[in-house]
Amino acid sequence: MQLGLCINAWILRGDKSVVIGVSATECVIILFMGALCIRQLYFNSKFQFKTNTKVFLALLIITCYMMLPRYMTLMSDNMIWLAPVVLEIIVSHSIAFIYMGFEFLFWNKKVEQWKQDFQFYS
């Protein structure tokens, strides 16, 4: 849904609105980086933070929170149809970052619980 909204903003921006084009491009970059980050973390054989994963995640967080001034610019330019899309991307990624933090903190407990469950069912 987010990707569809960003592509629609890109298509409907017209030739005059550079702000919309830049905002839509930034949103697509964040969505692409988020998909790569999720693939790196959750679809590997182990849930582990390697150095390149930490750098990639830090770049994603920085890029995501750099969208806050873009949101303010869109609101001040009265582009009320794209500003909520940008805000939704910021909020949803913030929730995902918090969730990833909880996963990182409690991963060992979860693995131990899975081992106990596997022994119980075996």
Secondary structure by P-SEA (a helix, b strand, c coil): caaaaaaaaaaacccccaaaaaaaaaaaaaaaaaaaaaaaccccccccccaaaaaaaaaaaaaaaaaaaaaaaaaaaccccaaaaaaaaaaaaaaaaaaaaaaaacaaaaaaaaaaaaaaac
